[in-house]
Amino acid sequence: MRNLKFYLIVPTPEYYVLHNGIKTFPERATYRLSDSFALSQGNETPIELVVTVYNINPKFNEDIVKKDSNLHGYVIFTAKARSFEQGGMNRADAIKAAAEECIKEGILAEYLENNASEVINMLIQEWDWEKAMEINARDAAREASRETEKRVNEQWESVVAEKDAAISERDTEIAALKDKLEEAQQKNTAS
């Protein structure tokens, strides 16, 4: 039987990330997964993922943003919320005010009218990488502490079991000696 190979032709996959963070970021950046691999120069990686990150903050990649009305509306909504927050409002109030203003202006109006509370709750909890790493480190330390406690507890139980076995053995020896002593005393009284 001949070895048959079937080839399926599929579109080339592309992976994109849209950035709208507050830290300075270029209009476009490309990241390669292999940049994180521990390879010596000249070695070829068996897998590669190339990610193109587009900055979608106002005045960045406007040609891309304006192609989709939802994305464009999201950029406007986010800019309004940040503007209100920079004007002195707390985050929750700034997001609520941005939602209300967008609804009045017809920007993402239907979506915001139907999902305002979910949007507000989600956006109030802004992702903080440093805080996430801190929580991760705390969780790892807590897990390490649990593992140490478990090992110490196992060692403790082992030592206690050895001690109990030694005491039991000594008790048996003492009982045997006591029996011999009583026998000897009985022989002495009988004679």
ZIPEFEN-V426359 format. One record per helix or strand of 3 or more residues. SS is the DSSP state (~ for helix, > for strand). FROM is the first residue (numbers start at 0). LEN is the number of residues. If there is no record, write none. Layout:
<<SS/FROM/LEN> <SS/FROM/LEN>>
This chain:
<<>/14/5> <>/27/5> <~/32/4> <>/49/6> <~/61/4> <~/68/18> <~/90/15> <~/108/16> <~/128/62>>
